[in-house]
Amino acid sequence: MTAFSLGRLEKIIEARAQAGAETSYTKSLLDGGLPRIAKKFGEEAVETIIAALGPDRAALIAESADTLYHLLVLLHSREVRMDEVLSELERRTAVSGHVEKAQRPKQD
């Protein structure tokens, strides 16, 4: 198993956000603003779904990596830290999924 983590990826994104857009894809995404970042994340999520429905395991792995990267760029752009997301996951997993979902505020 690899020692790479989402926390490490988060730190790489933070560092690359300080680079120039001409040398950093991350910086060019961030310079494009939230609409560009969200669109790219959505595209990668759809590509992951398509790969999941196909027979190519390697394609699913590659698209999942793209999706996770773009999610972390999106979170960075909104100043949301991975530890905040993990804390929310920890809170949710303290009870069953059915109970947790029933406790969520109702959306209009």
N, C-alpha and C positions, 0 to 999 in steps of 0.2 A: 504494500500500500504506500502511496506517495505521502510525503510530509507537507505537500502544498495544501493551503487552506483558503477558505473565503476571506478570513481575516488578513492573510498575506496578500490576496488579490486586492482587497480594500486598500491596503497600504501602497501597493503599486499604483492603483488608480489615483490616490492622493498625490503621489509623487509626480506622476505623468500629467496631472492637472496643472502643475506648475511649469511644465515645459512649453515650448513653442508649438503652435498648431501645425507648423510645417514639418515638424519631426514627430509629433505625437497624435495618433488617431484619437486617443482619449481626450486630449485638449481640443481637437477640432470638433468632436461631438459636443463637448461642453460649451464651446464658443457658439455652436449652432442653436443653443437654447433648449429649454424643456420640450417644446413641440418636436424638435428633431430627435432628441434623445428618446422620448416616449414612442415616436413612430418606429425608430430603429429597434427598440425593445419589443414592440408589438410584432414587427416583421420576424424577428428571431424566434419569438414564442410560437408564431404560426409555423415557421420552418421546423421547429422542434416537434410540434404536433404531427406534421406531415411525415417527418422521419420516424416518429413513434409508430405510425400506421404502416410503415413499409418494412421490408425484410432486412434492411441494412443496419446492423447494430452499430457499426462504426459511425455511420451518418447520425444516428441518434446521439451518440456520445459527443460528436463534434458540435452538433446544433445545441445540445444542452450546455456545453461550455460557452458557446456564443451567447446564449440566453442568460446564463448566470453573470457573465461579464457585463452585458448591457443592463441587467437589473442593478448591478452594483454601481454602474455609472449613473443610472437614474437616481438611485438612493443618494449618491454623492451630490448630485445636482440639487437635491432637496434638503441636504444636510441631515440626512438620516443615517445613523451609524448601524453597522451590522449587529453590534451588541444589543441595540434597541429591538431589532427584528428578532434576534434570538431570544431575548427576554419575553417577547410576546408569544413566540412559539412555546417557550417553557411554560408560560402561564396557561396557554391553551391545552397543553398536554397533561396538565395536572388533573384534568377531568376528561371524561369520554367525549369524543367528537360530537355526539348527538346532544349531550348536555351543554357543551360549550356553545354550539350553534344556537340552541334554544335560548341561551342567556344573552345573545347579542341583541343590541337595540334594533327594533324593527325599522326598516327603511320604508319611506312613503313611496 
